[in-house]
Amino acid sequence: MKNRITDVFFDLDHTLWDFERNSALTFEKIFLKNDLDINLDVFLSFYIPINQRYWQLYALDKVSKEELRYNRLKESFVRVNFKINDEAISRLSEDYILHLSDYNFLFDGTLEILEKLQANYKLHIITNGFKEVQQLKLKNAQIHHYFHTVTTSEDVGVKKPHPLIFEKALSVAQVQPRQSLMIGDNLEADIQGANRAGIETILFDPDDKINHIGQKINTLKELETLLI
């Protein structure tokens, strides 16, 4: 694989950028900013799976960006039995997006592996995240300079696992599928989607909870053995 691959595509959230950690810190900040007396851990225990479900619906075009941002919060507050009006939820939704890129913890080994990989490969991002937010994450985490191209679902008009987003990313990167590798945490969106586009894949599974017969890593450092 080392000899054939020239370009490596990464997912961003949950693969390089530690989404859950940064998201928790953002909620802590905006709850304080808006004087909400709510148990953060209890809220997150409901919000995290609700958010994941809404992202799945978003990927299937069953909810809009605006519906995702608002409904995931409204449903979470209902589940924790916290009384809050619609205006406050809308304000929190805006504050969340505004402050999400204030925190930029990366998964262990991210900077080291990107530094090593860039010596041998062209690196790229393919993400379903919102364009303006993803660009800020890359810049504020100080990893934007590692990537030759960044392809977002908003750029293309479809979301992973749709093959068109991978085809567009390949076209922009000017590389063939057989010379490319996709690394991501989502089995359906990143791995199966890329495979259907003819791209080889490595699943990033830090909690070792996904049953996958293909190539899988639990730490980014393992990419050294596979690619360097």
Salt bridges, closest charged atoms under 4 A:
ASP7 OD2 - HIS124 NE2 2.65
ASP11 OD1 - LYS160 NZ 2.90
ASP13 OD1 - LYS137 NZ 2.87
ASP61 OD1 - LYS159 NZ 2.31
GLU75 OE2 - ARG53 NH2 2.22
ASP86 OD1 - LYS74 NZ 3.16
ASP95 OD1 - LYS33 NZ 3.18
ASP102 OD2 - LYS29 NZ 2.89
ASP102 OD2 - HIS99 ND1 2.77
GLU132 OE2 - ARG69 NH2 3.09
GLU154 OE2 - LYS65 NZ 3.04
ASP155 OD1 - LYS131 NZ 3.13
ASP190 OD1 - LYS160 NZ 2.67
GLU200 OE1 - ARG4 NH2 2.75
ASP205 OD2 - LYS216 NZ 3.11
ASP208 OD1 - LYS216 NZ 2.82
GLU224 OE2 - LYS116 NZ 2.99
GLU224 OE2 - LYS221 NZ 3.36
